[in-house]
Amino acid sequence: MKEPCIHIVGAGPGDPELLTLKGRRLLEEADLVLYAGSLVNREILACCRENARLADSAPLSLEEQVDLLTEAARDGKRVVRLHTGDPSLYGAIGEQIRLLEDRGIRVRIVPGVSSLQGAAAALGVEYTVPGGTQTLICTRAPGRTPVREEESLTALAATGATLAVFLSAEHAAAVTASCLKGGLSPDTPAAWVYRATWPDQRVGRTTLENLAASLEEAGIRRHALLVIGRCLDPGDARSLLYHPAFAHGHRRGEEPR
């Protein structure tokens, strides 16, 4: 007998064309799709079969979700748990996997494009800057989910790395205060991207000290990724990779003239 299995699939940040080919195929084949409520673009669900069962996970507890997935998988159904963005970032999939595996259900993960990449595309930036920061930190402000002191925004800001702050638009004032305490200057470039890659995407560029005011003026408290760092204003930074004098396995460097 075939081992019961479900696929956890990343739906991408919003634009249906950013769904992976594998993710689309699995949705087209699925008998049951448990999707993440208003976070998943309904246009993505349009690729599911007409007789597929589509269930919204928003009103369900973790245990209710796992019961639904388990029953379908044990019945030999093709099952997809559809998450927004990439499941590995703030997707709360670890607890699902543990419960499913405890019930003998094998879990396979299909990655997706994150709002992290969607925001970079919307801003027209790269998060790492030659000669500047080579580090990108993904984090969030503490809320109902606490954050360890070692991972506080104050500690992370002190590194000077690019900060991508998830799930924290409503805490923007606290984000700014923590980053200033960590040593960032008030004029550090900052930006927000609301609903990256969706048709109603909005982008705001500002400074760290004005971040909260910028969001408030735009009326945004949710669904926005905050980006803080010099990557937003890198100047004329240039990498060595394509410098004429830089040699590597596929190109000989030119001698300085």
C-alpha positions in Angstrom: 0.0 0.0 0.0 1.3 3.5 -0.9 2.5 5.5 2.1 0.2 8.4 2.9 1.8 11.7 1.8 0.9 15.4 1.6 2.8 18.3 -0.1 3.3 21.6 1.6 3.5 24.0 -1.3 4.6 27.7 -1.3 2.1 29.8 -3.3 4.6 32.7 -3.7 4.0 36.3 -2.6 0.8 37.0 -4.6 1.4 37.2 -8.3 0.0 33.9 -9.8 2.8 33.8 -12.3 5.3 33.4 -9.5 3.9 30.1 -8.5 6.5 27.4 -9.3 5.8 24.9 -12.1 5.9 22.1 -9.6 3.5 23.8 -7.3 1.1 24.4 -10.1 1.2 20.8 -11.2 0.5 19.5 -7.7 -2.5 21.9 -7.4 -3.8 20.7 -10.7 -3.6 17.1 -9.5 -4.8 17.6 -5.9 -8.0 16.2 -4.5 -7.8 18.4 -1.4 -6.2 21.8 -1.1 -6.0 23.4 2.3 -5.0 27.0 1.7 -4.1 29.9 3.9 -7.2 32.1 3.7 -6.9 35.6 2.5 -3.1 35.3 2.2 -3.3 33.2 -1.0 -4.4 34.8 -4.2 -7.7 33.2 -5.4 -6.3 33.3 -8.9 -3.9 30.6 -7.9 -6.7 28.4 -6.7 -8.3 28.7 -10.2 -5.8 26.1 -11.5 -7.3 23.4 -9.2 -9.6 20.8 -10.6 -13.3 21.6 -10.6 -14.1 18.7 -8.4 -11.2 19.3 -6.0 -12.1 20.1 -2.4 -10.8 23.6 -1.4 -10.7 24.3 2.4 -9.7 27.6 4.1 -7.4 27.0 7.0 -8.2 30.4 8.6 -11.0 29.2 10.9 -9.4 25.9 11.8 -7.1 25.1 14.7 -3.8 23.3 14.1 -5.4 20.0 15.2 -8.4 20.5 13.0 -6.1 21.2 10.0 -4.0 18.1 10.7 -7.2 15.9 11.1 -8.4 17.0 7.7 -5.1 16.4 6.0 -4.6 13.1 7.7 -8.0 11.7 6.8 -7.6 12.7 3.1 -4.0 11.3 2.9 -5.0 8.0 4.5 -7.9 7.7 2.0 -5.3 7.8 -0.8 -6.2 11.4 -1.8 -3.6 13.7 -3.3 -3.3 16.5 -0.7 -1.8 19.9 -0.8 -1.3 22.3 2.1 -0.9 25.7 0.4 1.0 28.3 2.2 1.7 31.9 1.2 5.2 32.9 0.1 7.8 30.3 1.0 6.7 27.8 3.7 10.1 27.9 5.4 9.8 31.6 6.4 7.2 32.3 9.2 5.0 29.5 7.8 4.6 27.6 11.1 5.1 24.4 9.2 7.3 22.7 11.8 4.4 21.9 14.1 2.3 20.6 11.2 5.1 18.3 10.1 5.6 16.9 13.6 1.9 16.1 14.1 1.6 14.6 10.6 4.7 12.4 10.9 3.5 11.2 14.3 0.4 9.9 12.5 2.5 8.2 9.8 2.0 10.8 7.1 5.0 11.6 5.0 5.5 15.3 4.2 7.2 16.8 1.2 7.9 20.6 0.9 7.8 22.5 -2.3 9.5 25.9 -1.9 8.0 29.1 -3.1 9.0 32.7 -3.9 8.9 34.7 -0.7 7.7 38.3 -0.2 11.3 38.9 0.6 12.2 38.5 -3.0 9.0 40.2 -4.1 9.8 43.3 -2.0 13.4 43.5 -3.5 11.9 43.4 -7.0 9.4 46.1 -6.1 12.1 48.3 -4.7 14.6 47.5 -7.5 17.4 46.7 -5.0 19.7 43.9 -4.0 20.0 43.2 -0.3 23.7 42.7 -0.4 26.0 45.5 -1.4 29.6 45.1 -2.7 31.9 46.8 -0.3 29.0 47.3 2.1 26.9 44.7 3.8 27.2 41.1 2.8 24.6 40.0 5.3 20.8 39.9 5.2 18.9 39.3 8.4 15.2 38.2 8.3 13.5 38.9 11.6 10.4 40.3 13.2 9.4 42.6 16.1 8.2 40.9 19.3 4.5 40.6 19.7 2.4 37.7 20.9 5.4 35.6 19.8 8.4 36.6 21.9 11.9 37.1 20.5 15.1 36.1 22.4 17.2 39.0 23.7 20.1 37.8 21.6 17.9 38.2 18.5 16.4 41.6 19.5 16.3 44.3 16.8 18.7 46.3 18.9 21.3 43.5 18.8 20.7 42.8 15.1 20.8 46.5 14.1 24.2 46.8 15.7 25.6 44.5 13.0 24.9 47.0 10.2 23.4 44.2 8.1 20.3 44.7 5.9 17.2 44.1 8.0 14.1 42.6 6.5 11.4 42.8 9.2 8.4 40.6 8.7 5.0 40.9 10.4 5.8 44.1 12.1 4.2 47.1 10.3 2.0 47.8 13.2 5.1 47.9 15.5 7.1 50.3 13.2 7.6 52.8 16.0 9.1 50.1 18.2 11.2 48.8 15.3 12.7 52.3 14.8 13.4 52.8 18.5 15.2 49.4 18.8 17.3 50.1 15.7 18.3 53.5 16.9 19.2 52.0 20.2 21.3 49.5 18.3 23.4 52.3 16.7 21.7 53.0 13.4 21.4 56.7 12.5 18.0 58.3 12.1 18.7 59.0 8.4 19.4 55.3 7.7 17.4 54.4 4.5 14.2 52.5 5.1 11.3 51.3 3.0 8.1 49.3 3.2 6.4 47.2 0.6 2.7 46.4 1.0 1.4 43.2 -0.5 4.4 42.6 -2.7 3.6 41.5 -6.3 -0.2 41.8 -5.7 -2.2 44.1 -8.1 -2.6 46.6 -5.2 1.1 46.5 -4.2 2.3 49.8 -2.7 5.9 50.9 -2.0 7.2 53.6 0.4 10.7 54.9 0.7 11.7 56.9 3.7 14.3 57.0 6.6 14.4 55.0 9.8 13.2 57.9 11.9 10.2 58.5 9.6 9.3 54.9 9.0 6.3 54.8 11.4 5.0 58.1 10.1 5.3 56.9 6.5 3.2 53.8 7.2 0.7 55.7 9.2 0.2 58.3 6.5 -0.4 55.5 4.0 -2.8 53.8 6.4 -0.9 50.6 6.5 -0.7 48.4 9.6 -0.5 44.9 8.1 0.8 42.9 5.1 3.9 45.0 4.7 7.6 44.0 4.7 10.0 46.6 6.3 13.5 46.9 4.8 16.2 48.9 6.7 19.7 49.5 5.5 22.2 51.0 3.1 21.2 48.6 0.4 18.4 51.0 -0.3 20.9 53.7 -1.2 24.2 51.9 -2.2 25.7 54.7 -4.2 28.1 53.6 -6.9 29.1 50.3 -5.3 30.6 47.8 -7.8 31.4 44.2 -7.3 34.7 42.6 -8.2 33.0 39.8 -10.2 32.8 41.7 -13.5 35.7 44.1 -12.9 38.2 43.9 -15.9 41.1 43.0 -13.6 39.2 40.3 -11.7 40.2 36.8 -12.9 38.3 33.6 -12.2 37.9 30.1 -13.7 36.1 31.4 -16.8 37.9 34.7 -17.5 41.4 36.0 -17.4 41.8 39.4 -15.7 43.3 42.3 -17.6 46.5 43.8 -16.4 46.1 47.3 -15.0 47.1 49.9 -17.5 
